[in-house]
C-alpha cells in the first residue's frame, strides 16, 4: 500500500515537472529542458537516460520488469520521460530521435494497458496520441 501511494505521489509530481519542461520547450529553452529531463531520469528512476536508451525497443519492457524489478508505476514514469524527450527532439528538428522516443513511449503505454487490471481513459488517449505521432513521423521519414 505504501509503495503504491509513493508511486502515485511520484506520478503527480512528475506531471507537474513535465508540464514545466514542456513550457521550456515551447519557449525555445531547449538546453534547460534537456538538463531537467536528464535530472528527472536519475531522480525518479535512479538511472541515467543512457541506460534506457541502450536497451533495444523490443526488449525494453521485459528487461525492466524481469531483470530490474520495475513496477507498472516505473513504466508510467518512463513512458512520460520518453514522451517529453520525443517533444524535445521534435523541437530540436531531430525526427529520427523523436520517432525513437515516441515509439518507446508507445511501447511502455501499451505494456501498461496490457498489464493493468483497470481501464484508463488517460492511457488510451496517450496511446492514440502516440500512435498518431509515430505514424506521422514514419511518413515524414519514409519508414513503415
C-alpha positions in Angstrom: 0.0 0.0 0.0 2.7 2.4 0.9 4.7 1.7 -2.3 1.5 2.3 -4.4 0.9 5.7 -2.6 4.5 6.6 -3.1 4.4 5.8 -6.8 1.1 7.8 -7.1 2.8 10.8 -5.5 5.8 10.5 -7.8 3.5 10.4 -10.8 1.7 13.5 -9.7 5.0 15.3 -9.1 6.2 14.1 -12.5 3.2 15.6 -14.2 3.9 19.0 -12.8 7.6 18.8 -13.7 6.9 17.6 -17.2 4.5 20.5 -17.7 7.3 22.8 -16.7 9.7 21.1 -19.2 7.1 21.4 -22.0 6.9 25.1 -21.1 10.6 25.4 -21.5 10.5 23.6 -24.9 7.7 26.0 -26.1 9.8 28.9 -25.1 12.8 27.5 -27.0 14.9 26.9 -23.9 15.9 23.5 -25.2 19.2 23.2 -23.3 17.4 23.9 -20.0 14.7 21.4 -20.9 17.3 18.7 -21.6 19.1 19.3 -18.3 15.8 18.9 -16.4 14.9 15.7 -18.3 18.3 14.2 -17.5 17.8 15.1 -13.9 14.4 13.5 -13.8 15.6 10.2 -15.1 18.0 9.9 -12.2 15.7 11.4 -9.5 12.7 9.2 -10.5 14.3 6.0 -11.7 17.9 6.1 -10.3 19.4 5.6 -13.7 20.6 8.0 -16.3 18.9 8.4 -19.7 21.7 6.5 -21.5 20.8 3.3 -19.5 17.3 3.3 -21.0 18.5 4.3 -24.5 20.9 1.4 -24.6 18.1 -1.2 -24.2 16.6 -2.2 -27.5 12.9 -1.3 -28.0 11.7 -4.8 -28.4 13.4 -5.9 -25.1 12.7 -2.8 -23.0 9.6 -3.9 -21.1 10.8 -7.4 -20.5 14.3 -6.2 -19.3 12.8 -3.6 -16.9 10.1 -5.8 -15.4 12.0 -9.0 -15.2 15.7 -8.1 -14.7 15.4 -4.8 -12.9 12.1 -5.4 -11.0 10.5 -2.2 -12.2 6.8 -1.8 -11.4 3.9 -0.5 -13.6 4.4 2.9 -11.9 8.0 2.9 -13.1 6.9 2.1 -16.6 4.4 5.1 -16.4 7.2 7.4 -15.4 9.4 6.1 -18.2 6.6 6.5 -20.7 6.3 10.1 -19.8 10.0 10.8 -19.9 10.3 9.2 -23.3 7.3 11.3 -24.4 8.9 14.6 -23.3 12.2 13.6 -24.9 10.3 13.0 -28.1 8.9 16.5 -27.8 12.3 17.9 -27.2 13.8 16.0 -30.2 11.0 17.4 -32.3 11.8 21.0 -31.2 15.5 20.3 -32.0 14.5 19.2 -35.5 15.6 15.6 -34.9 12.8 13.5 -36.3 14.7 10.2 -36.1 15.4 10.6 -32.4 11.9 11.9 -31.8 10.4 8.8 -33.5 12.6 6.5 -31.4 11.4 8.2 -28.1 7.8 8.2 -29.2 8.0 4.5 -30.2 9.5 3.6 -26.8 6.8 5.7 -25.0 4.1 3.9 -27.0 5.5 0.5 -26.1 5.5 1.5 -22.4 1.9 2.7 -22.6 0.8 -0.4 -24.4 2.5 -2.6 -21.8 0.8 -0.7 -19.0 -2.6 -1.1 -20.7 -2.0 -4.8 -21.3 -0.8 -5.5 -17.7 -3.4 -3.2 -16.0 -6.5 -4.6 -14.3 -8.5 -1.4 -14.8 -9.4 0.7 -17.8 -7.7 4.1 -18.0 -9.0 6.7 -20.4 -5.8 8.7 -19.9 -3.7 5.7 -21.0 -5.9 5.1 -24.0 -5.8 8.7 -25.0 -2.0 8.8 -24.7 -1.8 5.6 -26.8 -3.8 7.2 -29.5 -1.8 10.4 -29.5 1.5 8.4 -29.6 0.2 6.2 -32.5 -0.6 9.3 -34.5 2.8 10.9 -33.8 4.6 7.7 -34.7 2.7 7.3 -37.9 3.2 10.9 -38.9 7.0 10.8 -38.2 7.3 7.5 -40.0 5.5 9.0 -43.0 7.9 12.0 -42.9 10.9 9.7 -42.8 9.6 7.3 -45.4 9.5 4.4 -42.9 6.9 1.7 -42.4 
